[in-house]
């Protein structure tokens, strides 16, 4: 009981500190230490018994594993975004979209760009890095409040695309390992749910943006924004081609190299952006340095939260919560959706929620005759709801490290689109499978 109380207290404190703007490299270890202390963990591995967890080892294992897995993706993704920014390629694409569609479609253009890249297999973190410069340009041209940029990027990345049938994102692939399904499991229901989330989310997002604009909010320029006045910019195809190269290379190599395909794809995108737009580059060395530093800050903030999850999942309280969530009575699909959602919320990770819950859920529900394709789709969609609480690594990186916004300004709309909309999508999927 004390362990579970410590887990919930640590999680609540982490969310509160994150919302208050506390530095995550301080807040996450402190909250993890609180969880570890109330669960009886030793401080150091030298003081722990045989095979018993310790605070420093558990925290750093989660921290280091994340950095090891994602460092090159963060670095190249940040460099790609900066390259598109400093050469004017992002502005060129933004200007072209505004000219063709009109400024009123700026929000939809950002959502579409994120959706295409996400469904093409580009990492969610990398999509945020890559699209942000274009989003700034579009919002500037349309004179829209920039605090909605994080939620616009996230809506196009982690809702109707991330967990849909056919998506190459790991949130759609993890259930295959346990259920023997394919990435296209229950595609008919998935299509209906994706359209529902797209329509609802886009309507809600536009409503929030229009309300803020009517209230007098405008785009607020910053010194860190790329300078676009009185400079030559490349032709639009020079801006679109690097984006297309990232998408195509990632899609082609995904089956052979898995996540490592992103390293090749992003490296190709950086080189293409540089070669195609060399003569338009503005303060290239400074931009590259800023990209490298930005990548380090982003991955450190994210890994700090992942380290908290590394401690949390080893506690007795977490194991008790998992057991309770995976033993819920009633409809198997409702039980699975609740279990995966809650565990994803506790760990701050959609993939973490699936990986922990499915080894327990899959055999139990399959033995009861539950349709594996239905279970696959419900688990995938439900994992993308409560995972987007404030302590989620993607949320932290997108709002604070990439977009440099405060939680007070950006998170309300972010939560509406990435928590509430997927939860409603999950409910729709369960209802459709129950017909």
C-alpha positions, -999 to 999 in steps of 0.1 A, spaced: 0 0 0 28 24 9 45 16 -25 13 24 -44 8 56 -25 44 66 -32 39 59 -69 8 80 -71 23 108 -50 55 108 -71 35 109 -104 12 137 -91 42 157 -79 60 152 -113 30 164 -132 26 194 -109 62 204 -111 62 200 -149 31 222 -152 49 248 -130 79 249 -154 104 232 -131 135 220 -148 129 183 -157 165 173 -150 158 182 -114 121 174 -110 121 139 -126 150 125 -104 135 140 -73 101 125 -79 117 92 -88 137 93 -55 104 98 -36 89 68 -54 120 47 -47 122 57 -10 85 48 -3 90 15 -21 120 5 0 146 8 -27 183 12 -16 199 45 -28 229 28 -45 234 -7 -60 262 -13 -34 236 -11 -7 209 -33 -24 205 -70 -19 211 -95 -46 189 -87 -76 172 -60 -56 166 -27 -73 183 5 -63 173 41 -71 204 52 -90 207 20 -111 170 19 -120 168 55 -129 199 56 -149 191 24 -167 159 40 -181 177 73 -188 207 57 -206 186 32 -226 165 60 -241 196 81 -250 213 51 -265 182 43 -286 173 78 -298 204 100 -297 211 100 -334 174 104 -343 172 135 -321 204 150 -334 197 145 -371 160 155 -366 171 187 -350 198 194 -376 173 187 -404 148 212 -389 175 238 -385 187 232 -420 153 238 -434 150 269 -413 183 286 -420 182 280 -458 147 295 -460 133 261 -473 107 259 -446 96 295 -453 94 288 -490 71 258 -484 50 278 -460 46 307 -484 36 284 -512 10 267 -490 -4 300 -479 -5 313 -515 -23 281 -528 -46 275 -499 -49 308 -482 -38 318 -447 -70 304 -432 -57 268 -440 -24 273 -422 -34 250 -393 -47 223 -416 -14 225 -436 6 218 -405 -16 189 -395 -14 174 -430 24 177 -431 27 159 -397 2 132 -407 20 124 -439 54 121 -422 40 101 -393 22 76 -415 53 74 -436 72 60 -407 91 91 -395 95 91 -357 71 113 -337 99 133 -322 116 138 -356 83 150 -371 81 177 -344 116 188 -351 111 188 -389 78 205 -391 83 231 -364 101 256 -387 74 254 -413 47 257 -386 63 289 -373 63 303 -408 27 294 -415 14 307 -382 34 340 -388 19 344 -422 -16 337 -409 -10 358 -378 -22 330 -355 -13 326 -318 19 305 -317 9 288 -284 -13 264 -306 17 252 -326 26 223 -302 -10 210 -302 -13 213 -340 19 193 -345 8 167 -319 -27 164 -334 -12 155 -368 13 131 -353 -1 111 -323 -38 108 -328 -55 96 -360 -22 85 -377 0 69 -349 -24 41 -340 -43 36 -372 -42 4 -393 -11 4 -416 8 29 -396 45 19 -393 48 35 -358 57 11 -331 24 18 -313 7 -1 -341 33 -29 -344 38 -40 -307 4 -59 -306 15 -80 -335 41 -97 -314 15 -109 -288 -16 -114 -309 -3 -128 -342 -20 -100 -362 -8 -77 -390 -4 -39 -391 -37 -37 -409 -57 -54 -382 -94 -44 -382 -87 -17 -408 -124 -11 -414 -130 0 -378 -97 18 -377 -106 39 -408 -139 50 -392 -122 59 -359 -94 77 -377 -119 98 -397 -138 105 -365 -107 117 -346 -96 138 -376 -129 156 -380 -135 161 -343 -99 172 -336 -97 195 -365 -130 212 -356 -120 216 -320 -85 229 -329 -99 255 -353 -125 265 -328 -98 271 -301 -76 291 -326 -105 312 -338 -116 320 -303 -81 331 -293 -78 352 -325 -112 369 -319 -100 377 -283 -71 396 -298 -43 371 -297 -18 374 -325 15 358 -336 43 370 -313 76 370 -330 108 360 -311 145 368 -315 151 330 -320 127 329 -350 143 327 -385 147 360 -402 128 360 -435 126 396 -445 146 409 -475 163 376 -483 162 353 -513 144 321 -507 147 288 -527 120 276 -551 93 256 -533 105 223 -548 139 228 -531 120 228 -498 96 200 -506 122 176 -519 142 171 -487 109 164 -469 100 139 -495 134 122 -493 130 117 -456 96 102 -461 106 79 -490 139 67 -475 122 60 -442 94 41 -458 117 20 -481 142 10 -454 118 6 -425 112 -31 -430 149 -38 -432 164 -15 -406 134 -8 -384 140 24 -363 176 27 -377 160 36 -411 154 70 -396 191 76 -392 196 70 -429 165 90 -439 173 120 -417 209 120 -428 197 120 -464 173 148 -457 201 170 -441 224 164 -470 196 171 -496 186 203 -478 222 214 -477 230 206 -513 198 220 -528 198 252 -508 235 259 -501 235 294 -516 204 304 -495 219 293 -462 219 320 -435 244 317 -407 248 280 -412 275 273 -385 254 290 -359 223 271 -370 241 238 -369 254 245 -334 219 255 -322 205 223 -337 230 202 -318 224 219 -285 187 218 -290 189 180 -296 209 175 -264 184 195 -244 154 177 -259 168 142 -254 180 150 -219 145 163 -208 128 133 -223 153 108 -209 148 124 -174 111 115 -176 119 80 -189 142 74 -160 112 81 -137 93 54 -155 123 31 -151 120 34 -113 82 34 -112 77 1 -131 100 -18 -106 79 -9 -76 54 -32 -58 28 -5 -62 32 -5 -100 29 -43 -101 -2 -41 -80 -17 -15 -103 -9 -36 -134 -25 -67 -118 -56 -48 -109 -59 -32 -143 -54 -65 -162 -80 -83 -141 -110 -60 -146 -143 -78 -150 -168 -72 -178 -162 -68 -215 -127 -79 -225 -123 -49 -249 -133 -24 -223 -110 -41 -198 -81 -40 -222 -87 -4 -231 -88 7 -195 -57 -14 -185 -35 -1 -213 -47 35 -209 -39 35 -171 -6 18 -175 4 41 -203 -6 71 -181 15 58 -152 46 53 -174 40 83 -196 44 60 -227 20 45 -251 45 18 -261 53 12 -225 17 7 -216 13 -19 -244 46 -37 -236 37 -41 -200 0 -50 -204 -1 -72 -235 20 -102 -221 -7 -105 -194 -38 -95 -214 -32 -113 -247 -31 -150 -235 -60 -143 -210 -83 -127 -236 -74 -149 -265 -82 -180 -244 -117 -165 -240 -121 -163 -277 -117 -125 -281 -110 -115 -317 -73 -108 -319 -78 -81 -346 -103 -62 -325 -80 -65 -294 -51 -52 -315 -69 -21 -326 -85 -13 -292 -51 -17 -275 -33 5 -301 -59 33 -300 -63 33 -262 -25 35 -257 -25 70 -273 -48 86 -247 -36 90 -211 0 86 -223 -1 123 -232 -3 135 -196 22 163 -189 51 140 -179 51 122 -212 85 126 -230 70 136 -263 48 162 -246 78 176 -227 100 177 -258 74 192 -281 61 219 -258 92 230 -240 123 219 -260 111 224 -295 84 250 -294 97 268 -263 62 273 -249 50 272 -213 26 245 -202 1 270 -190 -2 284 -225 1 253 -246 -10 222 -227 -48 228 -224 -53 226 -262 -26 199 -263 -45 178 -238 -79 183 -256 -65 169 -288 -41 142 -276 -60 129 -245 -97 135 -249 -100 129 -287 -81 95 -285 -102 85 -255 -134 92 -274 -119 73 -304 -113 43 -282 -149 44 -270 -161 45 -306 -139 16 -315 -152 -5 -286 -188 4 -296 -182 -6 -332 -166 -39 -323 -196 -46 -299 -222 -42 -327 
